Amino acid sequence: MSNITIGRYQAPGGCAGFSGWIEGADETGQRWITYIDVEGRPAMHFPRREPDGAVIGNPILLQPVPNGA
């Protein structure tokens, strides 16, 4: 099992609608990240990341998008 990191943005109200993140790696070493909404719930997950931390592809939405946007 890999270690995970949980972080929180310092800016009041979070960053771009997110209060923090959970990140880690799967058994193959592929890094992933899940962003947490301002109410503390997982909001979107990116299963793949570049070595520099950039996300790859579209997120997996873990909640409905507000107002159907």
PQR file with spaces between the fields and no chain letter, atoms N, CA, C, O and H, PARSE charges and radii, in Angstrom:
ATOM       1  N    MET     1       0.842   -1.178    0.000 -0.4000 1.5000
ATOM       2  CA   MET     1       0.000    0.000    0.000 -0.0000 2.0000
ATOM       3  C    MET     1       0.886    1.240    0.000  0.5500 1.7000
ATOM       4  O    MET     1       1.887    1.296    0.715 -0.5500 1.4000
ATOM       5  N    SER     2       0.517    2.224   -0.798 -0.4000 1.5000
ATOM       6  CA   SER     2       1.276    3.462   -0.906 -0.0000 2.0000
ATOM       7  C    SER     2       0.807    4.476    0.122  0.5500 1.7000
ATOM       8  O    SER     2      -0.316    4.404    0.622 -0.5500 1.4000
ATOM       9  H    SER     2      -0.296    2.178   -1.379  0.4000 1.0000
ATOM      10  N    ASN     3       1.676    5.411    0.425 -0.4000 1.5000
ATOM      11  CA   ASN     3       1.297    6.530    1.279 -0.0000 2.0000
ATOM      12  C    ASN     3       0.449    7.507    0.484  0.5500 1.7000
ATOM      13  O    ASN     3       0.579    7.609   -0.736 -0.5500 1.4000
ATOM      14  H    ASN     3       2.588    5.469    0.019  0.4000 1.0000
ATOM      15  N    ILE     4      -0.415    8.223    1.182 -0.4000 1.5000
ATOM      16  CA   ILE     4      -1.168    9.296    0.560 -0.0000 2.0000
ATOM      17  C    ILE     4      -0.874   10.577    1.316  0.5500 1.7000
ATOM      18  O    ILE     4      -0.450   10.552    2.472 -0.5500 1.4000
ATOM      19  H    ILE     4      -0.520    8.140    2.173  0.4000 1.0000
ATOM      20  N    THR     5      -1.107   11.703    0.643 -0.4000 1.5000
ATOM      21  CA   THR     5      -0.937   13.015    1.245 -0.0000 2.0000
ATOM      22  C    THR     5      -2.273   13.736    1.184  0.5500 1.7000
ATOM      23  O    THR     5      -2.954   13.712    0.158 -0.5500 1.4000
ATOM      24  H    THR     5      -1.451   11.724   -0.296  0.4000 1.0000
ATOM      25  N    ILE     6      -2.643   14.371    2.277 -0.4000 1.5000
ATOM      26  CA   ILE     6      -3.861   15.173    2.321 -0.0000 2.0000
ATOM      27  C    ILE     6      -3.419   16.601    2.607  0.5500 1.7000
ATOM      28  O    ILE     6      -2.681   16.853    3.559 -0.5500 1.4000
ATOM      29  H    ILE     6      -2.090   14.390    3.110  0.4000 1.0000
ATOM      30  N    GLY     7      -3.876   17.539    1.772 -0.4000 1.5000
ATOM      31  CA   GLY     7      -3.482   18.936    1.944 -0.0000 2.0000
ATOM      32  C    GLY     7      -4.686   19.857    1.921  0.5500 1.7000
ATOM      33  O    GLY     7      -5.755   19.503    1.422 -0.5500 1.4000
ATOM      34  H    GLY     7      -4.475   17.334    0.998  0.4000 1.0000
ATOM      35  N    ARG     8      -4.491   21.041    2.469 -0.4000 1.5000
ATOM      36  CA   ARG     8      -5.540   22.047    2.491 -0.0000 2.0000
ATOM      37  C    ARG     8      -4.965   23.352    1.969  0.5500 1.7000
ATOM      38  O    ARG     8      -3.853   23.737    2.331 -0.5500 1.4000
ATOM      39  H    ARG     8      -3.623   21.329    2.874  0.4000 1.0000
ATOM      40  N    TYR     9      -5.727   24.035    1.113 -0.4000 1.5000
ATOM      41  CA   TYR     9      -5.297   25.334    0.611 -0.0000 2.0000
ATOM      42  C    TYR     9      -5.386   26.365    1.723  0.5500 1.7000
ATOM      43  O    TYR     9      -6.309   26.335    2.537 -0.5500 1.4000
ATOM      44  H    TYR     9      -6.631   23.722    0.819  0.4000 1.0000
ATOM      45  N    GLN    10      -4.427   27.273    1.755 -0.4000 1.5000
ATOM      46  CA   GLN    10      -4.368   28.294    2.804 -0.0000 2.0000
ATOM      47  C    GLN    10      -5.299   29.462    2.545  0.5500 1.7000
ATOM      48  O    GLN    10      -5.709   30.144    3.485 -0.5500 1.4000
ATOM      49  H    GLN    10      -3.677   27.297    1.094  0.4000 1.0000
ATOM      50  N    ALA    11      -5.642   29.706    1.283 -0.4000 1.5000
ATOM      51  CA   ALA    11      -6.492   30.861    0.946 -0.0000 2.0000
ATOM      52  C    ALA    11      -7.879   30.693    1.577  0.5500 1.7000
ATOM      53  O    ALA    11      -8.433   29.594    1.563 -0.5500 1.4000
ATOM      54  H    ALA    11      -5.309   29.153    0.520  0.4000 1.0000
ATOM      55  N    PRO    12      -8.445   31.775    2.130 -0.5600 1.5000
ATOM      56  CA   PRO    12      -9.806   31.688    2.669  0.2800 2.0000
ATOM      57  C    PRO    12     -10.775   31.224    1.581  0.5500 1.7000
ATOM      58  O    PRO    12     -10.762   31.760    0.472 -0.5500 1.4000
ATOM      59  N    GLY    13     -11.599   30.250    1.882 -0.4000 1.5000
ATOM      60  CA   GLY    13     -12.548   29.742    0.911 -0.0000 2.0000
ATOM      61  C    GLY    13     -11.936   28.786   -0.092  0.5500 1.7000
ATOM      62  O    GLY    13     -12.618   28.340   -1.015 -0.5500 1.4000
ATOM      63  H    GLY    13     -11.609   29.815    2.782  0.4000 1.0000
ATOM      64  N    GLY    14     -10.670   28.463    0.071 -0.4000 1.5000
ATOM      65  CA   GLY    14     -10.028   27.499   -0.814 -0.0000 2.0000
ATOM      66  C    GLY    14      -9.482   28.119   -2.079  0.5500 1.7000
ATOM      67  O    GLY    14      -9.258   29.327   -2.151 -0.5500 1.4000
ATOM      68  H    GLY    14     -10.116   28.825    0.821  0.4000 1.0000
ATOM      69  N    CYS    15      -9.273   27.284   -3.071 -0.4000 1.5000
ATOM      70  CA   CYS    15      -8.694   27.691   -4.347 -0.0000 2.0000
ATOM      71  C    CYS    15      -9.572   27.148   -5.459  0.5500 1.7000
ATOM      72  O    CYS    15      -9.736   25.934   -5.580 -0.5500 1.4000
ATOM      73  H    CYS    15      -9.455   26.302   -3.012  0.4000 1.0000
ATOM      74  N    ALA    16     -10.134   28.020   -6.266 -0.4000 1.5000
ATOM      75  CA   ALA    16     -10.984   27.627   -7.401 -0.0000 2.0000
ATOM      76  C    ALA    16     -12.139   26.726   -6.976  0.5500 1.7000
ATOM      77  O    ALA    16     -12.530   25.825   -7.719 -0.5500 1.4000
ATOM      78  H    ALA    16     -10.002   29.006   -6.168  0.4000 1.0000
ATOM      79  N    GLY    17     -12.687   26.964   -5.783 -0.4000 1.5000
ATOM      80  CA   GLY    17     -13.818   26.177   -5.304 -0.0000 2.0000
ATOM      81  C    GLY    17     -13.437   24.899   -4.574  0.5500 1.7000
ATOM      82  O    GLY    17     -14.311   24.113   -4.209 -0.5500 1.4000
ATOM      83  H    GLY    17     -12.369   27.696   -5.180  0.4000 1.0000
ATOM      84  N    PHE    18     -12.151   24.681   -4.358 -0.4000 1.5000
ATOM      85  CA   PHE    18     -11.697   23.487   -3.646 -0.0000 2.0000
ATOM      86  C    PHE    18     -10.985   23.891   -2.364  0.5500 1.7000
ATOM      87  O    PHE    18     -10.252   24.880   -2.335 -0.5500 1.4000
ATOM      88  H    PHE    18     -11.441   25.319   -4.655  0.4000 1.0000
ATOM      89  N    SER    19     -11.205   23.118   -1.302 -0.4000 1.5000
ATOM      90  CA   SER    19     -10.559   23.422   -0.031 -0.0000 2.0000
ATOM      91  C    SER    19      -9.266   22.647    0.154  0.5500 1.7000
ATOM      92  O    SER    19      -8.443   23.002    0.997 -0.5500 1.4000
ATOM      93  H    SER    19     -11.800   22.315   -1.325  0.4000 1.0000
ATOM      94  N    GLY    20      -9.081   21.577   -0.637 -0.4000 1.5000
ATOM      95  CA   GLY    20      -7.868   20.791   -0.480 -0.0000 2.0000
ATOM      96  C    GLY    20      -7.801   19.652   -1.464  0.5500 1.7000
ATOM      97  O    GLY    20      -8.511   19.637   -2.469 -0.5500 1.4000
ATOM      98  H    GLY    20      -9.750   21.289   -1.322  0.4000 1.0000
ATOM      99  N    TRP    21      -6.934   18.690   -1.163 -0.4000 1.5000
ATOM     100  CA   TRP    21      -6.693   17.581   -2.079 -0.0000 2.0000
ATOM     101  C    TRP    21      -6.195   16.356   -1.318  0.5500 1.7000
ATOM     102  O    TRP    21      -5.719   16.453   -0.187 -0.5500 1.4000
ATOM     103  H    TRP    21      -6.357   18.703   -0.346  0.4000 1.0000
ATOM     104  N    ILE    22      -6.318   15.209   -1.967 -0.4000 1.5000
ATOM     105  CA   ILE    22      -5.734   13.952   -1.511 -0.0000 2.0000
ATOM     106  C    ILE    22      -4.938   13.440   -2.706  0.5500 1.7000
ATOM     107  O    ILE    22      -5.464   13.380   -3.818 -0.5500 1.4000
ATOM     108  H    ILE    22      -6.705   15.130   -2.885  0.4000 1.0000
ATOM     109  N    GLU    23      -3.682   13.073   -2.490 -0.4000 1.5000
ATOM     110  CA   GLU    23      -2.892   12.558   -3.602 -0.0000 2.0000
ATOM     111  C    GLU    23      -2.097   11.346   -3.168  0.5500 1.7000
ATOM     112  O    GLU    23      -1.780   11.169   -1.992 -0.5500 1.4000
ATOM     113  H    GLU    23      -3.256   13.122   -1.587  0.4000 1.0000
ATOM     114  N    GLY    24      -1.786   10.522   -4.143 -0.4000 1.5000
ATOM     115  CA   GLY    24      -1.024    9.312   -3.863 -0.0000 2.0000
ATOM     116  C    GLY    24      -0.602    8.650   -5.157  0.5500 1.7000
ATOM     117  O    GLY    24      -0.549    9.284   -6.210 -0.5500 1.4000
ATOM     118  H    GLY    24      -2.043   10.666   -5.099  0.4000 1.0000
ATOM     119  N    ALA    25      -0.303    7.365   -5.063 -0.4000 1.5000
ATOM     120  CA   ALA    25       0.110    6.584   -6.233 -0.0000 2.0000
ATOM     121  C    ALA    25      -0.504    5.198   -6.122  0.5500 1.7000
ATOM     122  O    ALA    25      -0.720    4.686   -5.023 -0.5500 1.4000
ATOM     123  H    ALA    25      -0.346    6.849   -4.207  0.4000 1.0000
ATOM     124  N    ASP    26      -0.783    4.595   -7.281 -0.4000 1.5000
ATOM     125  CA   ASP    26      -1.307    3.236   -7.267 -0.0000 2.0000
ATOM     126  C    ASP    26      -0.150    2.235   -7.196  0.5500 1.7000
ATOM     127  O    ASP    26       1.009    2.629   -7.071 -0.5500 1.4000
ATOM     128  H    ASP    26      -0.608    5.011   -8.173  0.4000 1.0000
ATOM     129  N    GLU    27      -0.466    0.951   -7.275 -0.4000 1.5000
ATOM     130  CA   GLU    27       0.558   -0.090   -7.124 -0.0000 2.0000
ATOM     131  C    GLU    27       1.601   -0.080   -8.237  0.5500 1.7000
ATOM     132  O    GLU    27       2.679   -0.652   -8.078 -0.5500 1.4000
ATOM     133  H    GLU    27      -1.408    0.631   -7.377  0.4000 1.0000
ATOM     134  N    THR    28       1.290    0.567   -9.366 -0.4000 1.5000
ATOM     135  CA   THR    28       2.258    0.663  -10.464 -0.0000 2.0000
ATOM     136  C    THR    28       3.145    1.900  -10.352  0.5500 1.7000
ATOM     137  O    THR    28       4.095    2.057  -11.119 -0.5500 1.4000
ATOM     138  H    THR    28       0.414    1.032   -9.495  0.4000 1.0000
ATOM     139  N    GLY    29       2.835    2.775   -9.398 -0.4000 1.5000
ATOM     140  CA   GLY    29       3.577    4.020   -9.248 -0.0000 2.0000
ATOM     141  C    GLY    29       2.926    5.198   -9.937  0.5500 1.7000
ATOM     142  O    GLY    29       3.398    6.329   -9.813 -0.5500 1.4000
ATOM     143  H    GLY    29       2.063    2.646   -8.775  0.4000 1.0000
ATOM     144  N    GLN    30       1.828    4.944  -10.675 -0.4000 1.5000
ATOM     145  CA   GLN    30       1.109    6.044  -11.343 -0.0000 2.0000
ATOM     146  C    GLN    30       0.485    6.954  -10.285  0.5500 1.7000
ATOM     147  O    GLN    30      -0.271    6.497   -9.428 -0.5500 1.4000
ATOM     148  H    GLN    30       1.445    4.026  -10.775  0.4000 1.0000
ATOM     149  N    ARG    31       0.808    8.239  -10.356 -0.4000 1.5000
ATOM     150  CA   ARG    31       0.294    9.217   -9.389 -0.0000 2.0000
ATOM     151  C    ARG    31      -1.122    9.640   -9.743  0.5500 1.7000
ATOM     152  O    ARG    31      -1.491    9.664  -10.917 -0.5500 1.4000
ATOM     153  H    ARG    31       1.422    8.610  -11.053  0.4000 1.0000
ATOM     154  N    TRP    32      -1.925    9.976   -8.721 -0.4000 1.5000
ATOM     155  CA   TRP    32      -3.304   10.432   -8.873 -0.0000 2.0000
ATOM     156  C    TRP    32      -3.578   11.557   -7.882  0.5500 1.7000
ATOM     157  O    TRP    32      -2.808   11.769   -6.945 -0.5500 1.4000
ATOM     158  H    TRP    32      -1.625    9.956   -7.768  0.4000 1.0000
ATOM     159  N    ILE    33      -4.690   12.285   -8.095 -0.4000 1.5000
ATOM     160  CA   ILE    33      -5.090   13.347   -7.172 -0.0000 2.0000
ATOM     161  C    ILE    33      -6.612   13.455   -7.173  0.5500 1.7000
ATOM     162  O    ILE    33      -7.256   13.310   -8.212 -0.5500 1.4000
ATOM     163  H    ILE    33      -5.316   12.112   -8.856  0.4000 1.0000
ATOM     164  N    THR    34      -7.175   13.713   -5.995 -0.4000 1.5000
ATOM     165  CA   THR    34      -8.598   13.956   -5.825 -0.0000 2.0000
ATOM     166  C    THR    34      -8.746   15.310   -5.135  0.5500 1.7000
ATOM     167  O    THR    34      -8.143   15.550   -4.089 -0.5500 1.4000
ATOM     168  H    THR    34      -6.652   13.832   -5.151  0.4000 1.0000
ATOM     169  N    TYR    35      -9.551   16.191   -5.728 -0.4000 1.5000
ATOM     170  CA   TYR    35      -9.782   17.510   -5.138 -0.0000 2.0000
ATOM     171  C    TYR    35     -11.003   17.456   -4.229  0.5500 1.7000
ATOM     172  O    TYR    35     -11.986   16.777   -4.524 -0.5500 1.4000
ATOM     173  H    TYR    35     -10.040   15.995   -6.578  0.4000 1.0000
ATOM     174  N    ILE    36     -10.922   18.184   -3.118 -0.4000 1.5000
ATOM     175  CA   ILE    36     -11.953   18.217   -2.081 -0.0000 2.0000
ATOM     176  C    ILE    36     -12.688   19.547   -2.151  0.5500 1.7000
ATOM     177  O    ILE    36     -12.057   20.601   -2.242 -0.5500 1.4000
ATOM     178  H    ILE    36     -10.123   18.735   -2.878  0.4000 1.0000
ATOM     179  N    ASP    37     -14.036   19.507   -2.109 -0.4000 1.5000
ATOM     180  CA   ASP    37     -14.797   20.755   -2.178 -0.0000 2.0000
ATOM     181  C    ASP    37     -14.734   21.516   -0.850  0.5500 1.7000
ATOM     182  O    ASP    37     -14.160   21.029    0.124 -0.5500 1.4000
ATOM     183  H    ASP    37     -14.548   18.652   -2.035  0.4000 1.0000
ATOM     184  N    VAL    38     -15.324   22.705   -0.819 -0.4000 1.5000
ATOM     185  CA   VAL    38     -15.244   23.547    0.374 -0.0000 2.0000
ATOM     186  C    VAL    38     -16.025   22.981    1.556  0.5500 1.7000
ATOM     187  O    VAL    38     -15.871   23.455    2.681 -0.5500 1.4000
ATOM     188  H    VAL    38     -15.790   23.100   -1.610  0.4000 1.0000
ATOM     189  N    GLU    39     -16.858   21.977    1.313 -0.4000 1.5000
ATOM     190  CA   GLU    39     -17.578   21.314    2.398 -0.0000 2.0000
ATOM     191  C    GLU    39     -16.873   20.038    2.862  0.5500 1.7000
ATOM     192  O    GLU    39     -17.388   19.317    3.717 -0.5500 1.4000
ATOM     193  H    GLU    39     -16.983   21.591    0.398  0.4000 1.0000
ATOM     194  N    GLY    40     -15.695   19.760    2.299 -0.4000 1.5000
ATOM     195  CA   GLY    40     -14.896   18.620    2.731 -0.0000 2.0000
ATOM     196  C    GLY    40     -15.202   17.309    2.039  0.5500 1.7000
ATOM     197  O    GLY    40     -14.771   16.254    2.504 -0.5500 1.4000
ATOM     198  H    GLY    40     -15.276   20.345    1.605  0.4000 1.0000
ATOM     199  N    ARG    41     -15.939   17.351    0.934 -0.4000 1.5000
ATOM     200  CA   ARG    41     -16.292   16.132    0.200 -0.0000 2.0000
ATOM     201  C    ARG    41     -15.426   15.984   -1.051  0.5500 1.7000
ATOM     202  O    ARG    41     -15.109   16.982   -1.698 -0.5500 1.4000
ATOM     203  H    ARG    41     -16.289   18.209    0.557  0.4000 1.0000
ATOM     204  N    PRO    42     -15.040   14.756   -1.403 -0.5600 1.5000
ATOM     205  CA   PRO    42     -14.324   14.560   -2.665  0.2800 2.0000
ATOM     206  C    PRO    42     -15.187   15.059   -3.823  0.5500 1.7000
ATOM     207  O    PRO    42     -16.366   14.717   -3.909 -0.5500 1.4000
ATOM     208  N    ALA    43     -14.605   15.864   -4.712 -0.4000 1.5000
ATOM     209  CA   ALA    43     -15.368   16.475   -5.801 -0.0000 2.0000
ATOM     210  C    ALA    43     -14.966   15.945   -7.172  0.5500 1.7000
ATOM     211  O    ALA    43     -15.833   15.653   -7.997 -0.5500 1.4000
ATOM     212  H    ALA    43     -13.647   16.141   -4.643  0.4000 1.0000
ATOM     213  N    MET    44     -13.682   15.819   -7.425 -0.4000 1.5000
ATOM     214  CA   MET    44     -13.227   15.290   -8.713 -0.0000 2.0000
ATOM     215  C    MET    44     -11.901   14.568   -8.542  0.5500 1.7000
ATOM     216  O    MET    44     -11.072   14.910   -7.699 -0.5500 1.4000
ATOM     217  H    MET    44     -12.978   16.056   -6.755  0.4000 1.0000
ATOM     218  N    HIS    45     -11.743   13.560   -9.377 -0.4000 1.5000
ATOM     219  CA   HIS    45     -10.567   12.687   -9.290 -0.0000 2.0000
ATOM     220  C    HIS    45      -9.865   12.638  -10.646  0.5500 1.7000
ATOM     221  O    HIS    45     -10.504   12.448  -11.681 -0.5500 1.4000
ATOM     222  H    HIS    45     -12.417   13.283  -10.061  0.4000 1.0000
ATOM     223  N    PHE    46      -8.557   12.809  -10.627 -0.4000 1.5000
ATOM     224  CA   PHE    46      -7.722   12.637  -11.812 -0.0000 2.0000
ATOM     225  C    PHE    46      -6.845   11.404  -11.557  0.5500 1.7000
ATOM     226  O    PHE    46      -5.942   11.461  -10.723 -0.5500 1.4000
ATOM     227  H    PHE    46      -8.038   12.962   -9.786  0.4000 1.0000
ATOM     228  N    PRO    47      -7.095   10.293  -12.260 -0.5600 1.5000
ATOM     229  CA   PRO    47      -6.336    9.073  -11.995  0.2800 2.0000
ATOM     230  C    PRO    47      -4.909    9.063  -12.536  0.5500 1.7000
ATOM     231  O    PRO    47      -4.136    8.162  -12.213 -0.5500 1.4000
ATOM     232  N    ARG    48      -4.546   10.060  -13.362 -0.4000 1.5000
ATOM     233  CA   ARG    48      -3.200   10.097  -13.933 -0.0000 2.0000
ATOM     234  C    ARG    48      -2.612   11.491  -13.829  0.5500 1.7000
ATOM     235  O    ARG    48      -3.310   12.492  -13.995 -0.5500 1.4000
ATOM     236  H    ARG    48      -5.175   10.792  -13.625  0.4000 1.0000
ATOM     237  N    ARG    49      -1.296   11.541  -13.549 -0.4000 1.5000
ATOM     238  CA   ARG    49      -0.581   12.814  -13.477 -0.0000 2.0000
ATOM     239  C    ARG    49       0.776   12.684  -14.140  0.5500 1.7000
ATOM     240  O    ARG    49       1.373   11.609  -14.189 -0.5500 1.4000
ATOM     241  H    ARG    49      -0.729   10.729  -13.414  0.4000 1.0000
ATOM     242  N    GLU    50       1.246   13.822  -14.653 -0.4000 1.5000
ATOM     243  CA   GLU    50       2.593   13.905  -15.230 -0.0000 2.0000
ATOM     244  C    GLU    50       3.616   13.893  -14.086  0.5500 1.7000
ATOM     245  O    GLU    50       3.255   14.130  -12.933 -0.5500 1.4000
ATOM     246  H    GLU    50       0.761   14.696  -14.613  0.4000 1.0000
ATOM     247  N    PRO    51       4.882   13.621  -14.399 -0.5600 1.5000
ATOM     248  CA   PRO    51       5.924   13.666  -13.363  0.2800 2.0000
ATOM     249  C    PRO    51       6.008   15.012  -12.646  0.5500 1.7000
ATOM     250  O    PRO    51       6.377   15.067  -11.473 -0.5500 1.4000
ATOM     251  N    ASP    52       5.663   16.120  -13.357 -0.4000 1.5000
ATOM     252  CA   ASP    52       5.717   17.445  -12.721 -0.0000 2.0000
ATOM     253  C    ASP    52       4.460   17.760  -11.906  0.5500 1.7000
ATOM     254  O    ASP    52       4.356   18.838  -11.321 -0.5500 1.4000
ATOM     255  H    ASP    52       5.363   16.076  -14.310  0.4000 1.0000
ATOM     256  N    GLY    53       3.501   16.821  -11.865 -0.4000 1.5000
ATOM     257  CA   GLY    53       2.281   17.020  -11.086 -0.0000 2.0000
ATOM     258  C    GLY    53       1.071   17.454  -11.887  0.5500 1.7000
ATOM     259  O    GLY    53      -0.043   17.446  -11.362 -0.5500 1.4000
ATOM     260  H    GLY    53       3.585   15.945  -12.341  0.4000 1.0000
ATOM     261  N    ALA    54       1.256   17.835  -13.145 -0.4000 1.5000
ATOM     262  CA   ALA    54       0.126   18.247  -13.981 -0.0000 2.0000
ATOM     263  C    ALA    54      -0.830   17.067  -14.159  0.5500 1.7000
ATOM     264  O    ALA    54      -0.401   15.920  -14.282 -0.5500 1.4000
ATOM     265  H    ALA    54       2.161   17.841  -13.571  0.4000 1.0000
ATOM     266  N    VAL    55      -2.127   17.365  -14.171 -0.4000 1.5000
ATOM     267  CA   VAL    55      -3.115   16.305  -14.372 -0.0000 2.0000
ATOM     268  C    VAL    55      -3.197   15.948  -15.848  0.5500 1.7000
ATOM     269  O    VAL    55      -2.901   16.771  -16.715 -0.5500 1.4000
ATOM     270  H    VAL    55      -2.475   18.297  -14.072  0.4000 1.0000
ATOM     271  N    ILE    56      -3.606   14.702  -16.127 -0.4000 1.5000
ATOM     272  CA   ILE    56      -3.738   14.209  -17.491 -0.0000 2.0000
ATOM     273  C    ILE    56      -5.207   13.871  -17.737  0.5500 1.7000
ATOM     274  O    ILE    56      -5.819   13.136  -16.963 -0.5500 1.4000
ATOM     275  H    ILE    56      -3.847   14.034  -15.423  0.4000 1.0000
ATOM     276  N    GLY    57      -5.762   14.406  -18.812 -0.4000 1.5000
ATOM     277  CA   GLY    57      -7.118   14.049  -19.207 -0.0000 2.0000
ATOM     278  C    GLY    57      -8.200   14.757  -18.423  0.5500 1.7000
ATOM     279  O    GLY    57      -7.945   15.712  -17.690 -0.5500 1.4000
ATOM     280  H    GLY    57      -5.265   15.003  -19.441  0.4000 1.0000
ATOM     281  N    ASN    58      -9.416   14.265  -18.595 -0.4000 1.5000
ATOM     282  CA   ASN    58     -10.586   14.841  -17.942 -0.0000 2.0000
ATOM     283  C    ASN    58     -10.787   14.204  -16.573  0.5500 1.7000
ATOM     284  O    ASN    58     -10.431   13.044  -16.367 -0.5500 1.4000
ATOM     285  H    ASN    58      -9.623   13.489  -19.190  0.4000 1.0000
ATOM     286  N    PRO    59     -11.360   14.965  -15.632 -0.5600 1.5000
ATOM     287  CA   PRO    59     -11.580   14.411  -14.297  0.2800 2.0000
ATOM     288  C    PRO    59     -12.761   13.441  -14.276  0.5500 1.7000
ATOM     289  O    PRO    59     -13.630   13.460  -15.149 -0.5500 1.4000
ATOM     290  N    ILE    60     -12.758   12.610  -13.268 -0.4000 1.5000
ATOM     291  CA   ILE    60     -13.917   11.787  -12.938 -0.0000 2.0000
ATOM     292  C    ILE    60     -14.679   12.592  -11.885  0.5500 1.7000
ATOM     293  O    ILE    60     -14.178   12.796  -10.779 -0.5500 1.4000
ATOM     294  H    ILE    60     -12.053   12.594  -12.560  0.4000 1.0000
ATOM     295  N    LEU    61     -15.890   13.051  -12.221 -0.4000 1.5000
ATOM     296  CA   LEU    61     -16.678   13.855  -11.296 -0.0000 2.0000
ATOM     297  C    LEU    61     -17.281   12.939  -10.238  0.5500 1.7000
ATOM     298  O    LEU    61     -17.888   11.919  -10.564 -0.5500 1.4000
ATOM     299  H    LEU    61     -16.298   12.886  -13.119  0.4000 1.0000
ATOM     300  N    LEU    62     -17.111   13.306   -8.976 -0.4000 1.5000
ATOM     301  CA   LEU    62     -17.589   12.499   -7.868 -0.0000 2.0000
ATOM     302  C    LEU    62     -18.863   13.064   -7.242  0.5500 1.7000
ATOM     303  O    LEU    62     -19.408   12.486   -6.302 -0.5500 1.4000
ATOM     304  H    LEU    62     -16.617   14.134   -8.712  0.4000 1.0000
ATOM     305  N    GLN    63     -19.331   14.192   -7.768 -0.4000 1.5000
ATOM     306  CA   GLN    63     -20.553   14.844   -7.321 -0.0000 2.0000
ATOM     307  C    GLN    63     -21.236   15.436   -8.544  0.5500 1.7000
ATOM     308  O    GLN    63     -20.586   15.672   -9.562 -0.5500 1.4000
ATOM     309  H    GLN    63     -18.887   14.661   -8.532  0.4000 1.0000
ATOM     310  N    PRO    64     -22.529   15.678   -8.457 -0.5600 1.5000
ATOM     311  CA   PRO    64     -23.195   16.386   -9.557  0.2800 2.0000
ATOM     312  C    PRO    64     -22.626   17.795   -9.700  0.5500 1.7000
ATOM     313  O    PRO    64     -22.239   18.421   -8.714 -0.5500 1.4000
ATOM     314  N    VAL    65     -22.581   18.276  -10.914 -0.4000 1.5000
ATOM     315  CA   VAL    65     -22.118   19.645  -11.160 -0.0000 2.0000
ATOM     316  C    VAL    65     -23.252   20.595  -10.754  0.5500 1.7000
ATOM     317  O    VAL    65     -24.390   20.398  -11.179 -0.5500 1.4000
ATOM     318  H    VAL    65     -22.895   17.768  -11.715  0.4000 1.0000
ATOM     319  N    PRO    66     -22.964   21.637   -9.929 -0.5600 1.5000
ATOM     320  CA   PRO    66     -24.012   22.566   -9.496  0.2800 2.0000
ATOM     321  C    PRO    66     -24.736   23.197  -10.676  0.5500 1.7000
ATOM     322  O    PRO    66     -24.097   23.585  -11.654 -0.5500 1.4000
ATOM     323  N    ASN    67     -26.042   23.303  -10.601 -0.4000 1.5000
ATOM     324  CA   ASN    67     -26.895   23.945  -11.613 -0.0000 2.0000
ATOM     325  C    ASN    67     -26.785   23.277  -12.982  0.5500 1.7000
ATOM     326  O    ASN    67     -27.120   23.893  -13.994 -0.5500 1.4000
ATOM     327  H    ASN    67     -26.560   22.988   -9.807  0.4000 1.0000
ATOM     328  N    GLY    68     -26.326   22.043  -13.029 -0.4000 1.5000
ATOM     329  CA   GLY    68     -26.243   21.321  -14.290 -0.0000 2.0000
ATOM     330  C    GLY    68     -25.265   21.910  -15.279  0.5500 1.7000
ATOM     331  O    GLY    68     -25.342   21.618  -16.472 -0.5500 1.4000
ATOM     332  H    GLY    68     -26.054   21.543  -12.207  0.4000 1.0000
ATOM     333  N    ALA    69     -24.342   22.740  -14.806 -0.4000 1.5000
ATOM     334  CA   ALA    69     -23.384   23.408  -15.709 -0.0000 2.0000
ATOM     335  C    ALA    69     -22.438   22.427  -16.341  0.5500 1.7000
ATOM     336  O    ALA    69     -21.573   22.820  -17.123 -0.5500 1.4000
ATOM     337  H    ALA    69     -24.279   22.977  -13.837  0.4000 1.0000
